[in-house]
Amino acid sequence: MMLLLGLCSWRSRRRELLRVWASIGEMVERRIVRASADLKSRL
C-alpha cells in the first residue's frame, strides 16, 4: 500500500519518501547489527 501511494505521488513527495526510506534503512541496519552481536555473544 505504502509503495503504491508513494509511486502515485512520487514527484510531489520525493524528498519525504527519501527521508522515510533512509529512516527505515537505519532501523533495519541497527536491528541487523544487534542481531549479529547477539548471535556472536551466544556463540
C-alpha positions as a printed NumPy array, in Angstrom:
array([[  0.   ,   0.   ,   0.   ],
       [  2.678,   2.487,   1.008],
       [  4.659,   1.73 ,  -2.143],
       [  1.651,   2.312,  -4.4  ],
       [  0.769,   5.599,  -2.7  ],
       [  4.391,   6.697,  -2.881],
       [  4.654,   5.885,  -6.583],
       [  1.427,   7.771,  -7.305],
       [  2.701,  10.948,  -5.637],
       [  6.396,  10.366,  -6.339],
       [  7.099,  13.712,  -7.946],
       [  5.45 ,  15.785,  -5.216],
       [  6.759,  13.777,  -2.27 ],
       [ 10.158,  12.626,  -3.483],
       [ 12.046,  14.193,  -0.571],
       [  9.606,  12.832,   2.001],
       [  9.916,   9.334,   0.553],
       [ 13.694,   9.552,   0.594],
       [ 13.592,  10.551,   4.26 ],
       [ 11.252,   7.67 ,   5.084],
       [ 13.392,   5.143,   3.22 ],
       [ 16.535,   6.462,   4.935],
       [ 14.964,   6.104,   8.386],
       [ 13.718,   2.594,   7.554],
       [ 17.177,   1.623,   6.329],
       [ 18.758,   2.899,   9.535],
       [ 16.296,   0.915,  11.663],
       [ 16.938,  -2.257,   9.659],
       [ 20.704,  -1.796,   9.904],
       [ 20.511,  -1.315,  13.671],
       [ 18.372,  -4.428,  14.072],
       [ 20.768,  -6.48 ,  11.938],
       [ 23.763,  -5.23 ,  13.905],
       [ 22.069,  -6.047,  17.206],
       [ 21.014,  -9.49 ,  15.991],
       [ 24.509, -10.324,  14.73 ],
       [ 26.024,  -9.096,  18.005],
       [ 23.617, -11.293,  19.967],
       [ 24.461, -14.309,  17.815],
       [ 28.189, -13.72 ,  18.255],
       [ 27.82 , -13.363,  22.029],
       [ 25.795, -16.592,  22.163],
       [ 28.389, -18.453,  20.138]])
